[in-house]
Amino acid sequence: DELSRRDTKGPQAKGVQCQTCHGTDMKNPQYPTEETCTQCHQKAVLAEKTRNLPDANPHAAPHNGDCILCHLQHEKSENYCAQCHNFKFVVP
């Protein structure tokens, strides 16, 4: 499908099946939530990996939102924190 062809860095490019994040009913796919993401990506492990970033740790922020605020699945990720803060995070 079209999404599979243009997703060169996202989950599908890494071999993750659509159903892993969007549920089994592909005629009515579910939007991933933070709980969806943390089934595979443990938040404590991510916080540890990013603990030495300058300014702040985006995975341990007191008002950290859903993973999908920065990690946009099939589109280029963005630094959601930069809407209010001057953190220069490079988001994979």
Buried (B, 14 or more C-beta within 10 A) or exposed (E): EEEEEEBEEBBBEEEBEBEBBBBEEEEEEEEBEBEBBBEEEEBEEBBEEBEEBEEBBBBBEEEBEBBBBBBBBBEEBBBBBEEEBEBEBEBE
